[in-house]
C-alpha cells in the first residue's frame, strides 16, 4: 500500500505549495482564512497534508473510497499536526458536487484512471 504514496510524498511535501503559489488565480483563492479545499481520492493523505501546510487558514475536506487509506491518512494528519483543519472521509466521489469549495484537486487518483 505504501508504494505509490512513498514515491509521491517528496513532491507533495516539497513542491506542491510552491507549485500552487505560482498560479496566482488559484493561490489567491486558497490563501485566505476560511478557504475550503476539496482533495478528491486523497489516498494515504500526503496531498491533503501538503495542502493543509501550504494553506494554514483553509479547511480541507479529503475523500477516498478506500477505508484503509483513510485510516492511514487520518493517522498521518494527526502526526503532522493538521488534523484539526482536515476532515478525512470514506466516500465515493461519484456524483459529488464541488459547490462550496474554493479549490478542488485530484492528485492521488489520476494514475489509477484510464
KOLVOKOL-317196 format. One line per 2 residues: for each residue z, y, x of N, C-alpha, C, O. Coordinates in pm, 1 decimal. Example, Ala and Ser with C-alpha at 12.3 -4.5 7.8 and 13.67 -1.06 7.14 Angstrom:
2
780.0/-569.0/1319.0/780.0/-450.0/1230.0/780.0/-330.0/1320.0/846.5/-331.9/1423.6  708.0/-225.0/1285.0/714.0/-106.0/1367.0/787.0/3.0/1290.0/803.9/113.8/1340.9
END
This chain:
114
0.0/-120.3/81.3/0.0/0.0/0.0/0.0/126.7/85.6/-38.6/232.5/36.0  40.7/119.9/208.8/50.4/241.1/289.3/-73.5/270.7/373.1/-74.6/369.7/446.3
-177.7/188.4/364.8/-296.3/210.2/447.5/-360.5/345.3/425.7/-369.3/425.3/518.8  -405.1/372.0/305.2/-471.4/499.7/276.0/-373.2/616.6/285.0/-406.3/717.9/346.7
-253.1/606.5/225.6/-159.9/719.4/238.6/-126.1/753.2/383.5/-107.6/870.2/416.9  -117.9/653.0/468.8/-87.3/678.1/609.4/-201.6/753.6/676.6/-178.6/839.9/761.3
-324.4/720.6/638.4/-438.3/786.3/702.5/-459.7/928.7/650.9/-510.5/1012.9/724.9  -422.6/957.4/527.2/-443.9/1092.0/472.9/-324.7/1185.5/493.8/-339.3/1307.6/487.2
-209.4/1129.4/518.5/-87.5/1210.6/532.2/-100.5/1324.8/633.1/-63.9/1437.6/600.2  -151.3/1300.8/754.9/-158.2/1411.7/851.4/-241.4/1529.8/801.3/-205.5/1645.3/824.7
-351.8/1501.5/732.7/-432.2/1611.8/681.7/-355.3/1689.6/576.4/-353.2/1812.7/578.7  -292.6/1618.6/484.5/-215.3/1688.5/381.7/-103.6/1770.8/444.6/-84.1/1886.5/407.4
-31.2/1713.8/538.1/83.3/1782.8/598.0/43.2/1902.8/681.9/114.8/2002.9/685.0  -69.6/1894.0/749.4/-103.7/1997.8/847.2/-221.2/2086.0/808.1/-240.7/2191.4/868.7
-300.1/2046.4/708.9/-422.7/2120.9/680.7/-439.8/2168.4/536.4/-510.6/2266.2/512.2  -376.7/2101.4/440.7/-402.6/2134.4/300.7/-366.9/2279.6/268.0/-447.1/2351.2/207.9
-248.8/2322.4/306.7/-207.6/2459.9/278.5/-303.8/2561.8/336.5/-341.2/2657.8/269.2  -344.0/2541.2/461.4/-437.6/2633.6/526.4/-574.5/2629.1/459.7/-640.0/2732.2/444.4
-617.1/2510.8/420.4/-747.6/2498.7/354.0/-747.9/2574.6/221.9/-844.0/2645.1/191.0  -642.6/2560.8/144.7/-636.1/2630.5/16.5/-619.1/2781.1/34.2/-673.9/2859.4/-43.5
-543.9/2821.7/135.4/-526.7/2965.6/157.1/-657.0/3031.3/202.3/-671.6/3153.3/194.1  -751.0/2950.7/249.6/-881.4/3001.8/288.8/-975.5/3025.5/171.7/-1087.9/3072.1/190.5
-930.8/2994.0/52.9/-1009.9/3018.0/-68.8/-929.5/3116.2/-154.4/-850.5/3074.3/-238.9  -949.1/3244.7/-133.0/-864.0/3345.2/-196.9/-852.2/3331.7/-348.6/-744.4/3353.6/-404.0
-960.2/3296.5/-415.8/-955.0/3285.1/-562.0/-857.3/3175.4/-605.0/-791.4/3188.6/-708.1  -847.5/3069.2/-528.4/-753.9/2960.2/-558.2/-614.6/2998.3/-511.6/-518.0/2988.7/-587.2
-604.9/3041.1/-387.6/-476.2/3073.8/-327.8/-399.9/3178.0/-410.5/-279.9/3163.3/-433.6  -469.0/3282.1/-454.4/-402.6/3388.1/-530.2/-344.8/3336.9/-662.4/-239.9/3383.9/-706.4
-412.0/3241.7/-725.2/-360.0/3183.3/-849.6/-234.4/3100.4/-825.9/-142.5/3100.1/-907.7  -231.7/3030.8/-714.2/-123.1/2936.2/-687.9/-3.8/2998.0/-616.0/108.6/2949.1/-628.0
-27.9/3104.3/-542.0/76.0/3162.6/-457.6/153.0/3271.8/-530.8/160.8/3385.9/-485.3  208.9/3234.9/-643.4/289.7/3330.3/-719.6/398.2/3252.7/-792.9/378.7/3136.6/-829.0
511.0/3316.2/-814.6/619.5/3248.2/-886.0/574.6/3202.0/-1023.9/511.0/3276.4/-1098.5  608.4/3079.6/-1055.7/577.1/3024.8/-1187.0/441.0/2960.4/-1199.2/406.3/2910.4/-1306.3
362.6/2960.2/-1092.6/232.4/2892.8/-1099.6/254.5/2744.7/-1131.2/354.4/2685.0/-1091.3  159.4/2688.2/-1203.1/166.8/2545.4/-1238.6/46.8/2473.9/-1179.2/-67.7/2515.2/-1197.6
75.1/2365.5/-1107.5/-28.7/2289.5/-1039.5/-23.8/2145.6/-1089.5/83.5/2086.9/-1103.6  -141.6/2089.7/-1115.9/-153.5/1950.0/-1156.1/-219.8/1871.7/-1044.0/-328.1/1907.4/-997.7
-154.1/1764.9/-1000.7/-208.2/1675.6/-897.9/-239.6/1542.7/-967.3/-149.8/1463.1/-994.6  -366.6/1520.4/-995.1/-412.3/1403.6/-1070.0/-424.5/1282.7/-977.7/-479.9/1292.1/-868.2
-372.9/1170.9/-1022.6/-378.6/1045.7/-946.3/-323.8/1067.1/-805.5/-394.0/1048.5/-706.2  -198.7/1106.1/-799.5/-134.7/1151.2/-675.5/-102.8/1040.3/-576.6/-65.4/1068.8/-462.8
-116.6/915.8/-616.6/-88.2/806.5/-524.2/55.3/810.5/-476.4/147.7/826.8/-556.1  73.9/795.7/-347.1/207.3/787.9/-288.3/273.0/923.8/-265.6/382.7/930.4/-210.1
207.8/1031.9/-307.4/273.5/1161.0/-312.6/253.2/1258.8/-198.4/306.4/1369.7/-204.0  178.9/1222.8/-95.8/166.0/1316.5/16.5/95.3/1445.2/-23.4/132.2/1552.8/23.6
-5.6/1436.1/-109.2/-73.8/1558.7/-153.3/20.0/1645.4/-236.9/17.7/1768.0/-226.0  100.5/1583.3/-318.5/195.5/1656.0/-403.5/298.1/1729.5/-318.1/328.5/1846.1/-343.3
350.5/1662.2/-218.7/448.4/1722.3/-128.2/385.5/1839.5/-53.0/448.0/1944.2/-36.7  262.1/1821.4/-7.6/193.4/1929.2/64.6/170.2/2049.9/-25.8/185.6/2163.8/18.2
133.6/2026.3/-150.3/116.8/2136.5/-244.8/248.8/2209.7/-267.5/252.0/2332.7/-271.5  356.7/2134.8/-282.1/488.4/2195.6/-303.5/530.8/2278.9/-183.0/589.6/2385.8/-199.0
501.8/2231.5/-65.2/536.5/2307.6/55.4/449.3/2431.7/70.6/497.7/2537.1/111.8  322.1/2419.7/37.7/229.5/2532.2/52.7/256.7/2641.5/-50.1/232.2/2759.3/-24.3
307.8/2601.7/-167.4/329.8/2696.1/-276.2/472.1/2682.5/-330.1/493.5/2623.5/-436.0  569.0/2737.2/-256.9/709.9/2719.2/-293.0/750.9/2783.4/-426.3/856.0/2749.7/-480.7
670.9/2873.5/-478.4/702.5/2933.6/-607.5/644.0/2858.0/-725.5/667.7/2892.9/-841.2  567.9/2755.0/-695.3/497.0/2680.7/-800.1/575.2/2558.9/-846.6/664.8/2509.2/-778.4
538.5/2513.9/-963.1/588.4/2388.4/-1020.1/470.1/2292.1/-1019.0/361.5/2325.9/-1066.2  491.5/2170.6/-964.5/383.3/2073.6/-953.1/411.2/1955.7/-1044.9/520.2/1898.4/-1043.3
311.2/1920.1/-1125.4/315.5/1800.1/-1206.3/215.8/1703.5/-1143.6/98.5/1736.8/-1126.3  262.6/1584.4/-1109.9/177.7/1485.7/-1044.3/177.7/1357.1/-1126.0/281.9/1309.4/-1170.7
58.9/1303.1/-1143.9/42.5/1185.4/-1227.7/-28.5/1074.3/-1151.8/-113.8/1099.5/-1066.6  8.0/952.0/-1184.0/-64.9/835.9/-1134.7/-41.3/721.4/-1232.2/64.5/712.5/-1294.5
-139.0/635.1/-1244.8/-128.0/522.1/-1336.4/-45.2/408.0/-1275.5/0.6/319.0/-1347.2  -26.5/411.2/-1144.1/41.1/302.6/-1072.3/189.7/333.2/-1054.5/226.8/422.6/-978.4
273.6/258.8/-1124.6/417.9/283.8/-1120.4/478.8/269.9/-980.5/560.1/354.1/-942.5  442.4/165.6/-900.9/497.9/158.7/-764.9/461.5/280.6/-679.4/541.8/325.1/-597.4
341.3/334.1/-698.5/303.5/455.1/-623.5/389.7/573.0/-663.9/433.2/649.5/-577.7  415.5/589.6/-792.4/500.9/699.0/-839.5/643.7/680.9/-788.7/708.2/778.6/-750.6
693.7/558.0/-787.8/827.4/533.2/-732.6/833.2/576.7/-586.7/929.8/640.2/-544.4  730.2/542.7/-509.8/723.3/582.8/-369.1/713.9/734.4/-357.3/781.1/794.8/-273.6
631.5/795.3/-440.2/615.4/941.4/-437.2/746.7/1011.8/-470.7/780.2/1113.0/-409.1  819.9/960.0/-566.3/949.9/1020.0/-601.6/1046.4/1013.3/-483.5/1115.2/1110.6/-452.8
1050.7/898.3/-418.1/1138.3/882.6/-301.7/1098.7/980.3/-191.7/1184.4/1045.0/-131.5  970.1/990.3/-166.1/921.4/1081.0/-60.9/947.6/1227.4/-96.9/982.4/1306.8/-9.6
931.4/1263.8/-223.1/958.3/1401.7/-265.8/1105.8/1435.5/-246.6/1139.3/1546.0/-203.7  1194.3/1340.5/-278.4/1338.6/1361.0/-254.1/1364.3/1381.4/-106.0/1435.0/1474.3/-67.2
1307.4/1295.0/-23.3/1327.4/1305.3/121.5/1273.2/1436.6/176.8/1328.4/1491.4/272.2  1165.7/1487.1/117.5/1105.3/1612.6/163.4/1177.1/1735.6/107.6/1151.2/1847.9/150.9
1266.8/1714.1/12.0/1342.0/1824.7/-45.3/1265.2/1908.1/-146.6/1302.1/2022.3/-173.6  1158.3/1852.0/-203.2/1079.1/1927.2/-301.2/1091.3/1869.8/-442.0/1023.5/1915.9/-533.9
1176.3/1770.9/-459.3/1185.6/1701.9/-587.7/1231.7/1792.1/-701.6/1207.4/1759.5/-817.8  1296.3/1902.5/-673.0/1338.8/1994.4/-777.5/1224.6/2073.6/-839.5/1240.2/2131.5/-947.0
1109.2/2076.4/-771.9/992.6/2151.3/-822.2/873.9/2062.0/-852.4/766.3/2109.5/-888.9  894.9/1931.3/-836.8/786.8/1835.1/-855.5/825.4/1737.5/-965.3/933.3/1678.3/-962.1
737.4/1721.4/-1061.2/756.4/1621.9/-1166.2/651.5/1513.1/-1146.5/531.5/1538.6/-1157.5  697.4/1392.5/-1117.3/607.1/1279.5/-1093.5/614.7/1184.6/-1211.6/722.0/1134.9/-1245.8
499.9/1159.6/-1273.9/496.0/1077.7/-1394.8/395.8/964.1/-1382.8/288.3/980.1/-1325.0  432.6/849.2/-1438.2/337.2/740.7/-1456.4/256.7/775.6/-1580.5/311.3/782.9/-1690.6
127.1/797.2/-1562.6/43.0/836.6/-1675.3/-102.8/810.0/-1643.3/-146.4/820.8/-1528.7  -176.4/775.3/-1746.5/-321.7/763.3/-1737.9/-378.5/901.6/-1765.3/-343.3/964.2/-1865.3
-464.4/949.0/-1679.4/-516.3/1084.5/-1694.8/-638.5/1091.4/-1785.3/-691.3/1199.9/-1809.5  -683.9/977.2/-1835.4/-798.2/977.8/-1926.8/-764.4/1063.1/-2048.4/-662.5/1041.8/-2114.1
-848.7/1157.6/-2076.7/-828.1/1245.2/-2191.1/-727.7/1356.1/-2168.5/-698.0/1432.3/-2260.5  -675.2/1366.5/-2048.0/-577.0/1469.6/-2016.3/-641.7/1607.9/-2017.6/-754.4/1624.6/-1971.1
-572.6/1703.4/-2069.1/-618.4/1841.5/-2066.0/-547.4/1913.3/-1951.8/-426.9/1897.2/-1932.7  -621.3/1990.7/-1877.8/-562.6/2069.4/-1769.1/-521.2/2208.0/-1817.1/-485.7/2293.7/-1736.2
-525.4/2230.2/-1947.8/-481.3/2358.1/-2002.9/-335.9/2382.4/-1963.4/-254.6/2290.0/-1962.7  -304.8/2505.1/-1931.2/-168.2/2540.4/-1894.9/-139.7/2528.0/-1746.2/-29.1/2558.0/-1701.4
-239.1/2483.8/-1669.1/-222.5/2473.3/-1524.9/-308.6/2578.7/-1456.2/-419.2/2609.5/-1500.6  -256.5/2632.5/-1348.6/-330.1/2732.0/-1271.6/-425.3/2668.0/-1172.3/-522.5/2730.3/-1129.6
-397.8/2545.0/-1135.9/-483.7/2470.1/-1044.7/-470.1/2322.1/-1071.6/-359.9/2272.5/-1095.3  -581.3/2251.4/-1068.1/-581.7/2107.0/-1088.2/-656.0/2043.8/-971.8/-767.2/2084.5/-938.2
-593.5/1944.1/-910.7/-651.1/1878.8/-793.7/-651.7/1728.0/-812.1/-567.9/1671.8/-882.5  -747.9/1664.1/-747.4/-758.1/1517.8/-748.6/-791.6/1472.8/-606.9/-905.6/1436.5/-577.9
-692.8/1475.4/-519.8/-714.3/1442.7/-378.8/-709.1/1292.8/-351.1/-799.5/1237.2/-288.7  -604.8/1229.1/-396.9/-575.5/1092.5/-355.6/-660.0/986.4/-425.3/-653.1/869.1/-388.6
-738.7/1024.5/-524.1/-810.2/923.9/-602.7/-959.9/920.7/-578.3/-1025.1/823.0/-615.2  -1015.7/1021.7/-518.6/-1161.8/1029.8/-506.7/-1221.9/911.6/-433.4/-1332.3/868.3/-466.1
-1151.8/859.4/-335.9/-1205.1/745.7/-260.6/-1214.7/618.8/-345.1/-1284.2/524.8/-306.6  -1146.2/614.7/-459.6/-1149.8/497.5/-546.5/-1255.8/507.8/-655.5/-1279.8/411.0/-727.7
-1318.0/621.4/-667.9/-1411.5/642.8/-778.5/-1555.2/624.2/-733.5/-1593.1/661.2/-622.4  -1633.9/566.0/-822.3/-1775.0/547.6/-789.7/-1853.5/671.3/-827.9/-1975.0/675.8/-808.4
END
